[in-house]
Amino acid sequence: MKVLLTGATGYIGSAVTDHLTAAGHQVVALTRGAEPQPGRGWHAQVVGDTADPASLAGAVTPDIEAVVHLAPPSGDADVDTAVIEALAAPLRGTGRPFVYTSGVWVLGATGEAQDIGEEAPVNPIDIVGYRPQIEQRVLAEVAEGVRAVVVRPGIVYGRGGGIPAILVDRARQQEAPEYYGEAGVRWPTVHVDDLAELFVAAVERAGAGTVWHGVGESAVPVRDLARAAGRAAGLLAAPRAVPLERAAEVFGPLFAGALALDQSVSGGAARTVLGWRPERPGPVAELVSGSYRPVEVFGAPDGPETDAEVAAIRRLVAEVEHAQQNELVDRFLGVFRREDPVWTTGHGKRLSGFEEIETFTRKVLPGAMAESTAVYDVERVLFLRPDVAVVNVRQQPVRPDGSRIADRPEGRPFYVLVKEDGTWRVGAAQNTVVAD
Ligand SMILES: NC(=O)c1ccc[n+]([C@@H]2O[C@H](COP(=O)([O-])OP(=O)(O)OC[C@H]3O[C@@H](n4cnc5c(N)ncnc54)[C@H](OP(=O)(O)O)[C@@H]3O)[C@@H](O)[C@H]2O)c1
């Protein structure tokens, strides 16, 4: 389909462009400026400004087979209503899709209710005050023969952007991770690439008049996100609560209120009905060892294939950390290659072969993490061959609550990884304690 996309230069719009294009559609980007933007993957570009609905008059030409409206609200309900009119009117009587982007904030605080669905009544917080009206205005287009659809994303993460990037920046500036409002606040979240796939599904097959929650994880504790954002900023410290009044001074009262909003929202309907599969890593993993923490990579070309290998390697190192922190002997052993692995510990003990590693781990790991454990961050990956990688890791000692143990030295583990049968495993490992 030829799809007119507003907000195509933005965070979500960039991912939606990629996934629409990958699914064989052509994106016609509506941009405010006329200057060409090569490299974005657009089929064509038209100029228009949603602050000036009259400027959209010619955007939906007869060859446009779908409209995805991602540009943000203007702040004026009348202007936004006129924008819907301008973009939807040319589709009337065609049955073509018009997909409007709202957000889960229209649901307000969800309180005791868990995993609420699309049938729940709206209760918008101030920052999205009139947005439910715009949703209704969009859905009213069904009566005019438009396949009108509303998507409500949760808090979007991934590709190093979105609101989680604000948490990382703030942690860096304040030298401490922060969350806002009450300790029990939870956010529904969605990976930007998963969300983009939901937009593709909505364009291709969502029924007229339907509303979909674009939510991968229904209620992620914001304290966990803050801790992970701290780690992305290189900080190992317990997150601190910033009272709402203080957050309002930093972000303004409307956005602060949204950050402090507690919600539990389900994206189950889109999975069941549209076959949507949001399977990318969750926001905590993404912050700790994903796109918010660039890694130095050598020996492989830039591109999605290398990114995927690096992501898989980081998952392996995250598995080392998880297995060690939780004293999971079998999972720890699972990271090693079966054939002749070698591991030299930080104390210089060389374990040669799987059996020696297994015997040592079964003896040493259980009970070892009661008072102190460690976090592992991949810093450098060198691909010696496409299936052999040397990985430099920074290991920092932490207490079970994740805070840094100041008087313990760091380690610098070094792994030689081998990819066999599609899976990266440790063939050789050596740890060196950093002497100050
Ligand atoms: N990010 C989230 O977590 C999240 C969650 C739920 C819902 N949403 C909703 O999703 C939509 C997209 O969000 P986003 O995070 O991708 O935002 P974003 O990164 O700020 O991108 C906004 C996009 O809209 C365009 N735009 C802004 N004002 C415009 C105007 N007056 N006329 C035409 N285009 C205009 C921008 O173009 P320029 O290049 O010209 O600036 C940009 O392409 C918004 O409606 C937002 O409320 C976002």
The ligand as an ORCA input file, in Angstrom:
! r2SCAN-3c Opt
* xyz 0 1
  N       7.019      8.260     22.668
  C       6.110      7.690     23.436
  O       6.435      7.048     24.456
  C       4.648      7.794     23.060
  C       3.737      7.051     23.818
  C       2.383      7.117     23.488
  C       1.968      7.911     22.432
  N       2.883      8.642     21.725
  C       2.381      9.465     20.618
  O       3.004      9.035     19.412
  C       3.144     10.128     18.523
  C       4.573     10.204     18.035
  O       5.425     10.315     19.152
  P       7.018     10.352     19.024
  O       7.542      9.946     20.336
  O       7.465      9.624     17.812
  O       7.258     11.912     18.834
  P       8.512     12.699     18.211
  O       9.743     11.888     18.183
  O       8.538     14.012     18.926
  O       8.090     12.946     16.707
  C       7.089     13.839     16.380
  C       6.937     13.847     14.875
  O       5.836     14.690     14.538
  C       6.277     15.698     13.638
  N       5.583     16.936     13.927
  C       5.633     17.666     15.063
  N       4.871     18.751     14.942
  C       4.345     18.712     13.690
  C       3.503     19.584     12.963
  N       3.022     20.710     13.504
  N       3.178     19.246     11.698
  C       3.648     18.111     11.131
  N       4.461     17.254     11.766
  C       4.807     17.567     13.037
  C       7.749     15.841     13.899
  O       8.346     16.377     12.739
  P       9.602     17.387     12.734
  O      10.747     16.577     12.219
  O       9.180     18.449     11.784
  O       9.782     17.889     14.133
  C       8.134     14.403     14.129
  O       8.245     13.711     12.902
  C       2.657     11.353     19.277
  O       1.327     11.599     18.933
  C       2.749     10.934     20.726
  O       1.855     11.618     21.554
  C       4.197      8.592     22.007
*
